[in-house]
Amino acid sequence: MSDTVTTARPAAGASRAVRGREQGAAARPVRQRDAFFDNAKYLAIVLVAVGHAWEPLRPGSRAVTALYMFVYAFHMPAFIIVSGYFSRTFDGSPGRLKRLVTGVVVPYVVFETAYTLFTRWTSEDPDRPVSLLDPLYLTWFLAALFVWRLTTPVWRHVRWPLPTAFVVAMPATLSPSLGHDLDLQRTLQFLPYFVLGLLLRPEHFRLVRRPKVRVLAVPVAVCALGVAYWAVPRMNYAWFFHADSAPELAAPLWYGPVMTLATFGCSAVLVACFLAWVPGRRTWFTALGAGTLYGYLLHGFVAQAAEYWGWYEPAWVHRPVGAVVAALVAAVVVTALCTPPVRRVFRCVTEPGMAWAFGRGNALPRPGDARG
């Protein structure tokens, strides 16, 4: 009986220790998301959707093609750089690997299958097989992010990570024999942007948000847009896709490494301009930054359905007003897809907990972690 009483009632010292831990836990502030990065991710995903909305309007319109080239020069680089920045803590630990599976691998499998079936339904490719090795449409980013994030510990220990990333990226432009497995061509060519994100620190983002940089960003972006308009008949904008080799773009081999450096320099400058304009305070769209993966993966169905349903067939759509309307509709759609109600519906396939699939010893991080 005395043993039972002693076991049921902890010692006074132990009780004080427990209370102290509880008080300490209650005193620790809950880490809040950085409004700047949520704003940046939301604005970047809006530009991704707008770029896809403009894609069918490029033929016959030099202005739309210039805008398209201008946006593609920095919207995915910005997204990838921010993804790299938030991947700095990836160390290959069990918890991080589980998060990689639930937050990247599972959505990739689900949406790769869904996009394949959707493509069959729209008759764009009725015989396309479901292949997890050949990313379709938007899913390439998840496949690339999986590879990039797995290699993060390597880049943290390499002496010259960014030059090394270029050594990897530039030869990828030389040979089309890399094939389409996991879209390795694009994964390697975009690698320097991810590594750049790994190298950045908070002070670098504060630097581009200085008032002088914000003012300077305006003429730089205007000049870049003018160069894009000039370059439309003179340059293949597919270089900014980083999805093909130089021979596939009908260019000499030496163009590949040169264009890797040239497009990186151009994109880095425009990403800096973009980030300079991103507000650092909380805005009406800040909360939507946590749902950008949902907007990214889901808006592709709308973009493909728009062409299938003939939304681009009326003549007025191919006039300037049509480009404006297409951009506005794309912005509204992707904004709606980032909202909490949509996230609650699709969380089971985009941010699944999957506690049943792992041992009880290592708890999963909470859904909603910043992933870029």
Summary of the structure (lengths in Angstrom):
residues: 372
radius of gyration: 23.4
end to end distance: 58.4
largest distance: 91.9
contacts: 1102
relative contact order: 0.17
helix: 72%
strand: 0%
